[in-house]
Amino acid sequence: MENSRRFSDQIRDAVNASGMSRYALCKAIGLNQGAMSRFMSGKGGMSLENLDRLAELLGLSIVTKPNDEGSE
C-alpha cells in the first residue's frame, strides 16, 4: 500500500482544510465538541451518522483507486 493514507486521516485533513472552525462544524452537524476533539487528535472515532453529516457539509465523496495488483 504505497502512498496510502488512512481514511480517518483524510477526513481530518478535509476538516482542517475546510476553512470552518471546529465549533462551527460541530454546530452544523450536531456533534459534541469533545467528540470532534477526540476524533481530530486520533483518540476517538466518529459514528457513521456523524461522518455522513460531516461529509455532506464539506462536500466530500469517496473515490476508489484502481487495484494495482491486476485483479479482474
C-alpha positions in Angstrom: 0.0 0.0 0.0 2.4 2.6 -1.2 1.4 6.2 -0.6 -1.8 5.1 1.1 -3.3 7.2 3.8 -5.9 6.1 6.3 -9.4 7.3 5.6 -9.7 8.9 9.0 -6.5 10.9 8.3 -8.0 12.1 5.0 -11.2 13.2 6.9 -9.1 15.1 9.4 -7.2 16.9 6.5 -10.6 17.8 5.0 -11.8 19.3 8.3 -8.6 21.3 8.6 -8.8 22.5 5.0 -12.4 23.4 5.2 -11.8 26.9 6.5 -14.6 26.4 9.1 -13.9 26.4 12.8 -14.4 23.1 14.6 -17.1 24.9 16.7 -19.0 25.8 13.5 -18.6 22.3 12.1 -19.9 20.8 15.4 -22.9 23.2 15.5 -23.8 22.5 11.9 -23.8 18.7 12.3 -25.0 18.5 15.9 -21.8 16.9 17.2 -20.3 17.4 20.7 -17.1 19.4 20.5 -15.4 16.9 22.8 -16.2 14.1 20.3 -14.7 16.2 17.5 -11.6 16.9 19.5 -11.1 13.2 20.2 -11.6 12.4 16.6 -9.2 15.1 15.4 -6.5 14.0 17.8 -6.9 10.4 16.8 -8.0 9.4 20.3 -11.6 8.5 19.3 -13.8 7.5 16.4 -16.9 9.1 14.9 -20.2 7.4 14.2 -21.1 6.7 10.6 -24.1 9.0 11.1 -21.8 11.9 12.1 -19.4 11.1 9.3 -22.2 11.2 6.8 -23.3 14.6 8.1 -19.7 15.9 8.0 -19.1 14.6 4.5 -22.3 16.2 3.3 -21.4 19.6 4.9 -17.9 19.6 3.5 -19.0 18.2 0.1 -16.8 15.1 0.4 -17.1 11.9 -1.6 -15.2 8.7 -1.8 -13.1 8.0 -4.9 -11.8 4.5 -5.4 -8.4 3.9 -6.9 -7.7 1.2 -9.4 -6.2 -2.0 -7.9 -2.6 -2.2 -8.9 -2.5 -6.0 -8.4 -4.2 -6.6 -11.7 -7.3 -8.4 -10.3 -10.2 -8.6 -12.6 
